[in-house]
Amino acid sequence: MSFQPLPYAKRQKVKGESPNLCPPPARQPHLYEPTSSSSNSQRQQQHHSQHSHSNHDRPRTSLHGNFVGYYTRRRQDLSTLDPRLALLPPSALQDKKVLDVGCNSGLVAVEMAQRMGAARVVGVDIDEELVRLAKRTADLAWSRQAPLPHLDPSAPSTSLQRDVPPHASSTSSSAPAPPPSSSLNHFPLALPRMFGYLPAPSSLLTSYHEVPEIETVGLTRRGKRKVMPVEVRTFPENLRFRTADWVNEEIDYDKRGYDVIVAFSITKWIHLHGLNAGLHLFFTRCYQSLLPGGRLILEPQPFTTYAKSARLSDELKANYEQLKKEGAWKCEEGDFERVLLQEIGFEKVEKLGETGEKGFRRAVEVYHKREGSWL
Ligand SMILES: C[S@@+](CC[C@H](N)C(=O)[O-])C[C@H]1O[C@@H](n2cnc3c(N)ncnc32)[C@H](O)[C@@H]1O
């Protein structure tokens, strides 16, 4: 087989560096680190050693639903968009700041960042090994994607700008479109397997756009509305992963707030660990972390699936019994909807329908936070 290194060379040429491919995945598990360098992340790592294990000593009891290989069990075709995301209108995440709670090995987070035009996606998971895998998922997706037009010197120029400070903003109001799906698997899987991942780009893809959103709107001296430019990043710069028990711990991005929180198939695990009170806390955190007008996209698991999961440990069995005693909230009986609307404060719910095969057949619902509600 003859190997054509041209696309790599093009990217390297733009960066002005000599070709420098990263070593293959087996030798270097993740190539770009989360931006957080704080002692907080060290503290979180210590905390998560209780929840996770190294590659070697890991007994995969998956007490938090932290299954390795989850997507190969759940999805037939990993090259198409996740069916739950496919239920959303195509522009649902365009320019949005998104949190994926319980991101597992990152496939959904990568799809939102790469294919759905999200301004930023933060994937968080309680299991640090899954977070490492998620970074690899992102590295692999980036390594297979076709070179972006503005990295190709022979391509016509686009609206993207490089290395432009925020005050020198473009006046464009539309963010860069996600790459067409035909360019996502442009390079065969064998290429990164043989030669390693492409290095992550540094500040090559950042552009600045005027996006009218509440946090960026200021007033001029005459009291007129002024829309400030915001930084728009494209994949993979728009994607970050963090390890945290998000019910009980904050991550650095929480303070800035999210337009959308995606919580797919995580409520059962939070419920089994924290009972109704834990689930209430999770819903409250979602509400408080959403910006006004934000959306919580929820795929809850029915209570009928809890008994089997509770068999994983004595503690979960005891919690399951306790849940039954105290009157567990059951999504299939409308309890989650009632709590989210009447107790937590969401304005309304939109039911998008069901997806998934066999035991994974579940409903997807979108809870709306009121515009102008800062609580
Ligand atoms: C069943 S998997 C669902 C994965 C993914 N959300 C999806 O549906 O495509 C549940 C994930 O939630 C994570 N998780 C459970 N409790 C969590 C918590 N308190 N904070 C962060 N992640 C959590 C688990 O580690 C696991 O990866």
PDBQT file of the ligand as one rigid body, heavy atoms in Angstrom, charges set to zero:
ROOT
HETATM    1  C1  LIG A 401     -24.623   4.815  31.316  1.00  0.00    +0.000 C 
HETATM    2  S1  LIG A 401     -23.362   5.948  30.994  1.00  0.00    +0.000 S 
HETATM    3  C2  LIG A 401     -24.103   7.057  29.828  1.00  0.00    +0.000 C 
HETATM    4  C3  LIG A 401     -23.077   7.704  28.934  1.00  0.00    +0.000 C 
HETATM    5  C4  LIG A 401     -23.569   8.854  28.057  1.00  0.00    +0.000 C 
HETATM    6  N1  LIG A 401     -24.140   9.930  28.822  1.00  0.00    +0.000 N 
HETATM    7  C5  LIG A 401     -24.533   8.390  27.010  1.00  0.00    +0.000 C 
HETATM    8  O1  LIG A 401     -25.671   8.080  27.308  1.00  0.00    +0.000 OA
HETATM    9  O2  LIG A 401     -24.131   8.326  25.846  1.00  0.00    +0.000 OA
HETATM   10  C6  LIG A 401     -23.390   6.950  32.462  1.00  0.00    +0.000 C 
HETATM   11  C7  LIG A 401     -22.122   7.785  32.616  1.00  0.00    +0.000 C 
HETATM   12  O3  LIG A 401     -22.308   8.728  33.662  1.00  0.00    +0.000 OA
HETATM   13  C8  LIG A 401     -21.126   8.798  34.444  1.00  0.00    +0.000 C 
HETATM   14  N2  LIG A 401     -21.514   9.298  35.787  1.00  0.00    +0.000 N 
HETATM   15  C9  LIG A 401     -22.298   8.673  36.700  1.00  0.00    +0.000 A 
HETATM   16  N3  LIG A 401     -22.447   9.441  37.783  1.00  0.00    +0.000 NA
HETATM   17  C10 LIG A 401     -21.756  10.584  37.546  1.00  0.00    +0.000 A 
HETATM   18  C11 LIG A 401     -21.540  11.783  38.298  1.00  0.00    +0.000 A 
HETATM   19  N4  LIG A 401     -22.047  11.951  39.516  1.00  0.00    +0.000 N 
HETATM   20  N5  LIG A 401     -20.779  12.759  37.750  1.00  0.00    +0.000 NA
HETATM   21  C12 LIG A 401     -20.239  12.605  36.534  1.00  0.00    +0.000 A 
HETATM   22  N6  LIG A 401     -20.409  11.491  35.775  1.00  0.00    +0.000 NA
HETATM   23  C13 LIG A 401     -21.152  10.502  36.278  1.00  0.00    +0.000 A 
HETATM   24  C14 LIG A 401     -20.596   7.389  34.417  1.00  0.00    +0.000 C 
HETATM   25  O4  LIG A 401     -19.227   7.319  34.727  1.00  0.00    +0.000 OA
HETATM   26  C15 LIG A 401     -20.911   6.959  32.988  1.00  0.00    +0.000 C 
HETATM   27  O5  LIG A 401     -19.853   7.215  32.114  1.00  0.00    +0.000 OA
ENDROOT
TORSDOF 0
